[in-house]
Amino acid sequence: MMAVMQAMLLGSSIAVSPVYGAKCLGSLHSAVAIWLSCSFGTRLNSNCYDISVNCGENELQSNSRCYQIFNHDGSINDQYTWEEVVQIITNSSEALRQLPTQIYANEILRPAPYSNDLIMSGATFVNALVAGVAMLGMRTYMKIAKFLVVFPVVIIVFLTGLILRMIGFQRALLSLGDALAPHFGSLLTLRAWTDAIIHVMTSLCVASGMMIVISSMKRFNNNAIRDTVFVIFSDILCTILACLLISPIIGYTASQMYTTSSSESFMYKSCRRKGSDLRHCCSELSSW
């Protein structure tokens, strides 16, 4: 299904790309006019310097036009007033002039300034990490990938043991017993199978060739079927471990919501939810 969807998207992109190409070519002239010429208005054109306009030796540029302010003998041209002469000389000053691209980027686009250098330092660290992995080769990349897969599982196992020790083994068993109780009716629901398929497809990177890439990283005769089965069973194991980690926390939280002792209140709630006889529950509570 994913392959069919990718083929449909590829076909639609091939069909639509000529239309967008023609549209881009049509807007090319206006884009060049905006970026490379001083056409931003009176306020922004005051210090704009158009590099595409070539003025003569005795001419000054202002607003993408050339003005002959001085005559050949060095006198001021009579066709310009004194205010116009001062304005043109000020606009053509090398200390104040700006290119059209600079004005467009700073005044029209107005990029947001970085409020914190931590963003740039983080991006630099990521770039350095990618460059280091690229220089060290794919073997180092595989070691990092294995660490990222194994380390969360180790943390889950460690936290499970820590929680069992902190909240008590007996109360943890109560919550685990209720969480691990089989509910065969859920196998008939579409939601359970949909979640399982989505989880497996994400892990296996279906229709993207990821298993083939992983299989060819170290040995070209690697068994891809074995790796696929291993990934699926690893997902099942991680799901069970996550259940072992979350269920004791939920049970401990539920036991603290009652004024009685935690173990008795939680057992009473479990009996009521399962629909058991209250006398039987009371006998269990007394024996507990």
Buried (B, 14 or more C-beta within 10 A) or exposed (E): EEEEEEEEEEEEEEEEEEEEEEEEEEEEEEEEEBBBBBBBEEEBBBBBBBEEBEBEEEBBBBBBEBBBBBEEEEEEEEEBEEEBBEBBBEBBEEEEBBBBEEBBEEEEEEEEEEEEEEEEEEEEEEEEEEEEBEEEEBEEEEEEEEEEEEEEBEEBEEBBEEBBEEBBEEBBEBBBEBBEEEEEEEEEEEEEEEEBEEBBBEBBBBBEEEBEEBBEEEEEEBEEEEBBEEBBEBBEEBEEBBBBBBBBBEBBEBBEEEEEEBBBBBBBBBBEEEEEEEEEBEEBBEEE
